[in-house]
Amino acid sequence: MRDILPALTRWYAAGRPFGLAGVVGTSRSAPRDPGAAMAVGPNDEVVGSVSGGCVEGAVFELAREVVADGEARLETFGYSDDDAFAVGLTCGGEITLLVRPVTPERDPAFGAVAESVAAGEPVTVATVTDGPAPRGATLAVWSGRLSGSLGTAGLDAAVAADARGELALGATGLRHYGPRGQRREDAVEVFLQSFAPPPRMLVFGAIDYAAAVARIGGFLGYRVTVCDARPVFTTPRRFPEGVEVVVDWPHRYLQGTETDERTVICVLTHDPKFDVPLLQEALRRPAACIGAMGSRRTHTERRDRLVESGLTGAEMSRLRSPVGLDLGARTPEEVAVSVAAEIVALRWGGTGAPLSVTEGAVHPPAPAP
C-alpha cells in the first residue's frame, strides 16, 4: 500500500470517502502478496492493484459499494475456468481481499499512519477481517502509542503486543485471537500490516554504472545512498532525484553507518585502495547482499587481497563478485538490470533461470519473516 499512499492521503485530507481493498490472504500462485492494495476514490479514480488485472473490475464495484453502504466486505477470488464470464484468477491461485470504507470519522488514525510511513517511522496497522469483532475496525500501533480500537481492550492489548514485536521486521499476515485477546484459531481474525522504513541500498563509486544502479534501486523501493571520495564526480546533479550523495572515503562512511539484514551494498569502484578496506568492513556486518563489480581478473586479485587481510572463508562466502546475473549486459542501464535481478533473486529465493525452463509456481510464497 505504500506506493498509493500519496493519493489516499490527499483524499483523506479533503474528507473524501474512498474504498480500500487489500490482499489479506493468498494461496498457490497468487499474483500479489498480502498487503497489496487498490483504492477507488472521488470521481471513480482508481489507484493500485490487487491482482495484476484479473479481478480489478469486480473489486472496483465492491469498493464503490462499501463506500455507499459503509459495510466492510471479505471476498475470495480463485481460479475459474468453467464460465468464461466468471470473475477469477487466470494464474490458478487464490486471493482473499478485505474491502472497507475509509473516512476521517471511521478511521481517525489513517492520517497519522500515512505521515509515519512517509517519514520512515515504523508503524503497524491491525484490521479485523473476520469473527466476533467489527469487520474493518483498525488499530494503529507505534512503539510508544496506539490509535483506534478493534473492539475490546483485551484484544487491543494482545494485538499491540504482537505488532510491536514485529515492527522492525515489517511482518505482514493474519493472526487469530479470542474476543478478549486470548490466542485462539477459531475466533477473531486480524490482519497485521507492518510498515518498516524502506531498506537501504549503499552504492560506492560515483560512476555512470552507479547512477543506473541508484535509479533502479529507487524503483525497487530502496533508500539509496551513493558514496565516493572524489568530489569532482560525487555531485547530486549526476544522480537521480532523491538519492543521497556523500563525499567520503567509502570504508569510513560505512563504519559510521548502520546496516541491517535488509541492506544492499554495491561496490562499483573496482579500485583496490577503495575496495579492500570497504569490503573488509562490509563483509563483517549485517547485510542482505554485498556485491562488487569488476572483471574476472579484478575479482581474483581483490579476493586474494581480502584473504591476505584476514577475512575468513565464511566472511568471503558472502561476497557476490562479479555482481549481477549473466544477462550479457553492456550498457550501464543493462548492467543495473543485471545487478537488480541478482538482488531480487537473492531476496525471494529465485534461481535466476528462465521461467520457461522451470517448474512450479511462478509466484512462490514469500519466505516466512
C-alpha positions in Angstrom: 0.0 0.0 0.0 3.0 2.3 0.4 3.0 3.3 -3.2 -0.6 4.5 -3.3 -0.5 6.4 0.0 0.0 9.9 -1.6 -3.4 9.6 -3.4 -5.0 8.1 -0.3 -3.6 10.9 1.9 -4.9 13.6 -0.5 -8.5 12.1 -0.4 -8.4 11.6 3.3 -7.2 15.2 4.0 -10.0 16.5 1.8 -12.6 14.4 3.7 -13.5 12.4 0.6 -14.5 8.8 1.4 -12.8 6.1 -0.5 -13.0 2.3 -0.7 -9.8 0.5 0.2 -9.2 -3.1 -0.9 -6.3 -5.0 0.5 -4.9 -8.5 0.0 -5.1 -10.3 3.3 -4.6 -13.9 2.2 -3.2 -15.9 -0.7 -2.7 -19.5 -1.8 -0.8 -21.2 -4.6 0.4 -18.9 -7.4 -1.3 -15.7 -6.3 -0.2 -12.7 -8.4 0.2 -10.3 -5.4 1.4 -10.8 -1.9 -0.6 -9.9 1.3 -0.5 -6.1 1.8 -1.0 -5.2 -1.9 -3.8 -2.7 -2.2 -6.2 -0.9 -4.6 -8.4 2.0 -3.8 -11.4 3.8 -5.5 -11.8 7.4 -4.6 -13.7 10.5 -5.7 -14.9 10.5 -9.3 -14.1 6.8 -9.5 -10.4 7.4 -9.6 -8.5 4.2 -9.1 -5.0 3.7 -7.7 -3.1 0.5 -7.0 -3.7 -3.2 -7.9 -4.5 -6.4 -6.1 -4.2 -9.0 -8.9 -2.5 -7.5 -11.9 -5.7 -7.0 -13.7 -7.7 -10.3 -13.3 -10.3 -9.1 -10.7 -9.8 -5.4 -10.6 -13.2 -4.8 -12.3 -15.1 -6.7 -9.6 -13.0 -5.0 -6.9 -13.9 -1.6 -8.3 -17.6 -2.3 -7.9 -17.0 -3.7 -4.4 -15.1 -0.6 -3.4 -17.9 1.7 -4.6 -20.5 -0.5 -2.7 -18.6 -0.3 0.7 -18.4 3.5 0.4 -22.1 3.7 -0.4 -23.3 1.4 2.5 -20.5 1.8 5.0 -20.0 -2.0 5.4 -16.7 -3.8 5.0 -16.6 -7.0 3.0 -14.3 -10.0 2.9 -14.2 -11.6 -0.6 -12.2 -14.5 -2.0 -11.3 -14.9 -5.7 -10.0 -18.2 -7.1 -9.4 -19.8 -10.4 -12.5 -20.0 -12.6 -12.3 -21.8 -16.0 -15.9 -23.2 -16.2 -17.5 -19.9 -17.0 -15.8 -17.6 -19.4 -17.6 -14.7 -17.9 -16.9 -15.5 -14.2 -14.5 -13.3 -12.3 -11.4 -15.2 -11.3 -7.6 -15.5 -11.4 -6.2 -16.9 -14.6 -3.0 -17.9 -12.7 -4.8 -20.7 -10.8 -4.1 -19.1 -7.4 -6.4 -17.6 -4.8 -6.6 -14.2 -3.1 -8.7 -13.0 -0.2 -9.5 -9.3 0.0 -10.8 -7.1 2.7 -12.6 -4.1 1.1 -13.5 -1.3 3.6 -14.6 2.3 3.5 -12.2 4.9 4.8 -13.2 8.3 6.1 -11.7 10.5 8.9 -14.7 9.6 11.1 -14.3 5.8 10.6 -10.5 5.7 10.7 -9.2 8.7 12.6 -5.6 7.2 12.7 -5.2 7.0 9.0 -3.6 10.4 8.6 -1.1 9.7 11.3 -0.2 6.4 9.8 0.4 7.9 6.4 2.6 10.6 8.0 4.7 7.9 9.8 5.1 5.8 6.6 6.3 8.9 4.7 8.7 9.8 7.5 10.1 6.3 7.8 8.7 5.8 11.3 7.8 2.1 11.9 4.0 1.5 12.4 1.7 -1.5 12.1 -2.0 -1.3 11.2 -4.1 -4.1 12.6 -7.5 -4.6 10.9 -10.3 -7.0 11.8 -11.1 -9.2 8.8 -13.5 -11.8 10.4 -15.0 -13.1 13.6 -16.9 -11.6 16.5 -15.5 -8.1 16.2 -16.4 -5.2 13.9 -15.1 -6.1 10.5 -12.9 -3.3 9.2 -12.1 -1.9 12.6 -8.5 -0.7 12.8 -5.8 -0.2 15.4 -2.6 1.6 14.6 0.4 0.6 16.7 3.6 2.5 17.1 6.5 1.6 19.5 5.1 4.0 22.1 1.4 4.7 21.3 -1.8 3.3 19.9 -4.7 4.8 18.0 -8.1 3.3 17.3 -9.6 0.1 18.6 -10.6 -3.4 17.4 -13.5 -3.6 19.8 -12.2 -4.6 23.3 -9.3 -3.5 25.5 -8.1 -7.1 25.8 -8.0 -7.6 22.1 -6.2 -4.3 21.5 -3.5 -5.2 24.1 -2.8 -8.6 22.6 -2.7 -7.3 19.1 -0.5 -4.4 20.1 2.0 -6.7 21.8 2.3 -8.9 18.7 2.5 -5.9 16.4 5.3 -4.3 18.4 7.3 -7.5 18.3 7.3 -7.4 14.5 7.6 -3.7 13.8 11.3 -3.9 12.9 10.8 -6.8 10.6 7.9 -5.3 8.6 6.0 -8.5 9.0 2.6 -8.8 7.4 0.0 -11.5 7.8 -3.1 -12.9 9.6 -3.4 -13.6 13.3 -6.2 -15.2 15.4 -7.4 -14.1 18.8 -10.2 -14.7 21.2 -12.6 -11.8 21.7 -10.7 -10.6 24.8 -7.3 -11.1 23.3 -6.6 -14.8 24.1 -4.9 -16.6 21.2 -7.3 -18.9 19.5 -7.7 -20.3 16.0 -11.5 -20.1 15.9 -12.2 -16.5 16.9 -11.3 -13.0 15.7 -9.1 -12.9 12.6 -6.9 -9.8 12.4 -4.6 -8.7 9.6 -1.4 -7.1 10.7 0.4 -4.9 8.1 3.7 -3.5 9.3 5.4 -0.6 7.6 9.1 -0.7 8.4 11.4 2.1 6.9 12.5 1.3 3.4 15.6 -0.9 3.2 18.8 0.9 2.3 21.0 0.5 -0.8 24.5 1.8 -0.4 26.3 2.3 -3.7 30.0 3.0 -3.6 31.7 4.6 -6.6 30.4 7.7 -8.4 30.4 6.3 -11.9 27.9 6.0 -14.7 27.0 2.5 -13.6 26.3 3.8 -10.1 23.8 6.3 -11.5 21.9 3.5 -13.3 22.1 1.2 -10.2 20.8 4.1 -8.0 17.9 4.7 -10.3 16.8 1.1 -10.4 17.3 0.8 -6.6 14.9 3.6 -6.1 12.4 1.9 -8.4 12.7 -1.2 -6.3 11.9 0.7 -3.1 15.3 1.2 -1.6 16.5 4.3 0.1 19.7 4.9 -2.0 23.0 6.5 -0.9 25.9 7.0 -3.3 29.3 7.5 -1.7 32.7 8.3 -3.3 35.9 10.0 -2.0 36.3 12.0 -5.3 34.3 15.3 -5.0 34.6 16.1 -8.7 32.5 13.0 -9.6 30.3 12.9 -6.5 27.8 15.6 -7.2 24.0 15.4 -6.8 23.4 16.5 -10.4 24.9 13.3 -11.7 22.4 11.1 -9.8 18.6 10.7 -9.8 16.5 13.0 -7.6 16.0 11.6 -4.1 19.4 9.8 -4.0 21.6 10.8 -1.1 25.1 11.7 -2.3 28.0 11.6 0.1 31.7 12.6 -0.4 33.8 10.5 1.9 36.1 7.5 1.9 33.8 4.5 1.4 35.1 2.5 4.3 35.0 5.4 6.6 31.4 6.2 5.6 30.3 2.6 6.1 32.0 2.5 9.6 29.7 5.3 10.7 26.5 3.9 9.0 24.0 1.4 10.4 23.1 -1.6 8.3 20.7 -4.5 8.8 19.6 -7.8 7.3 17.7 -5.9 4.5 20.6 -3.6 3.4 22.2 -4.0 0.0 25.8 -2.9 -0.5 27.0 -2.4 -4.1 30.8 -1.8 -4.6 31.3 -0.4 -8.1 34.7 1.3 -7.7 36.9 -1.8 -8.7 39.9 0.1 -7.3 41.8 -1.8 -4.5 42.6 1.3 -2.5 38.8 1.8 -2.1 37.5 -1.8 -2.4 39.7 -3.7 0.0 39.1 -1.6 3.2 35.5 -1.1 2.2 34.8 -4.9 1.8 36.7 -5.7 4.9 34.1 -3.6 6.8 31.1 -4.7 4.7 31.7 -8.5 5.0 31.8 -8.3 8.8 28.4 -6.6 9.3 24.8 -7.4 8.6 23.5 -7.1 5.0 21.2 -8.9 2.6 23.6 -8.6 -0.3 27.2 -7.5 -0.7 28.2 -7.3 -4.4 31.3 -6.0 -6.1 31.7 -5.1 -9.8 34.7 -6.0 -11.9 36.3 -8.4 -14.4 37.3 -11.9 -13.5 40.9 -10.7 -13.1 39.8 -7.9 -10.8 37.7 -10.3 -8.8 40.7 -12.8 -8.4 43.1 -10.0 -7.3 40.5 -8.5 -5.0 39.8 -11.9 -3.4 43.4 -12.6 -2.8 43.9 -9.2 -1.1 40.9 -9.7 1.1 42.1 -13.2 2.2 45.5 -11.8 2.9 43.8 -9.1 5.0 42.5 -11.8 7.3 38.9 -12.3 6.2 37.6 -15.8 7.0 36.2 -18.3 4.5 32.7 -17.7 5.9 33.0 -13.9 5.5 34.3 -14.3 2.0 31.4 -16.6 1.0 29.1 -13.6 1.5 30.7 -11.7 -1.4 28.9 -11.8 -4.7 31.5 -10.9 -7.3 31.3 -10.2 -10.1 27.9 -8.9 -9.0 24.9 -9.4 -11.3 23.3 -12.2 -13.3 24.6 -13.3 -16.6 22.4 -11.3 -19.0 25.1 -10.3 -21.5 24.7 -6.7 -20.2 26.8 -4.0 -21.9 25.4 -0.5 -21.1 25.2 1.0 -17.6 21.4 0.6 -17.7 21.7 -3.1 -18.7 24.3 -3.8 -16.0 21.9 -2.2 -13.5 19.2 -4.6 -14.5 21.6 -7.5 -14.1 22.6 -6.3 -10.6 18.9 -5.7 -9.6 18.0 -9.2 -11.0 20.5 -10.8 -8.6 19.3 -8.7 -5.7 15.7 -9.7 -6.3 16.6 -13.4 -6.8 18.5 -13.4 -3.6 15.7 -11.7 -1.7 13.0 -14.1 -2.7 15.0 -17.3 -3.3 14.8 -17.2 -7.1 17.1 -19.3 -9.3 17.8 -16.7 -12.0 16.8 -19.3 -14.6 14.3 -18.5 -17.4 10.8 -19.3 -16.2 10.3 -21.2 -19.5 12.7 -24.0 -18.2 11.5 -24.0 -14.5 8.5 -25.8 -13.0 6.2 -24.9 -10.1 4.5 -21.7 -9.1 5.6 -18.6 -11.0 5.0 -16.6 -7.8 6.1 -18.8 -5.0 5.0 -18.0 -1.4 7.1 -15.3 0.3 9.6 -16.8 2.8 8.4 -16.5 6.5 9.7 -13.4 8.3 
